[in-house]
C-alpha cells in the first residue's frame, strides 16, 4: 500500500478518535474527565494536522497523485 494511502487511513483514524474524545467530553458531567477528554482531543487534532501536512507533501511527490 502506498504511503499516501496509509497516511489517509491514519488521518481518518485520528479525526474519528478526536470526534469520539470530544463526544466523551460532552457526555460527562465530571469536570476533570471533561478537561481530560478535551485535552486529549486537542492532542489528537495536532497529530491530525501533522498527518495532513505530510499527506499534502506526499501527494505532491508521489507519481500516483500527480495529475
N, C-alpha and C positions, 0 to 999 in steps of 0.2 A: 504494500500500500504506500503510495507516495506521501512524502512528508506533509504536503498541503492538506491531504485528506485526514491525516492523523491530527493535524492542528485544528481542522474544522470540527472533528469529533471532540477534541479536548475543550475547545471553545464552547461548543454546545453544552457539554457536561458542566463546565464552570458556570455558564449562565443559568442552567437548570438548578444547580446547587445553590447559587445565590438567591434565586427566587424562593426555593424551599426555606432557606435560612430566614429570609425576610418574612415569610408566612409564619414560621415558628415564632418570630419576634412579635408579630401581630396577635398570635393566638394565645400568648401567655399574659397573665396579669402580674407575674413576678418581675419586678423591675431589674433585678440582677440578671435574670435569664434573658429578658428583653434586650438589655445592653449587650450581653454576650452574643446573642444571635445577630444583632445589628453590626457589631464589630466584626464578627466572622463574615457576614455578608459583604462588608466593605473590603475585607482582605481578599475575598474571592473575586470581587469586582476588579480589584487591582490585578489579580492574576489574569482575569479575562482580558483586561486592557493590554497586558503584556503579550498574551497569546494572539490577540487581534493584530498588534503591531508586527509580530513575527509572521503571521499569516499574510499580511499585506506585502511584506518583503518577499516572502516565498512566491507569492502569486506573480510578482514582477520577475523573479529569477527562474522559476521552473518552466520548461518549454510547454508543458500541457496547459498552462494557464495563459500563455501568450495568445493574443488574438490573431 
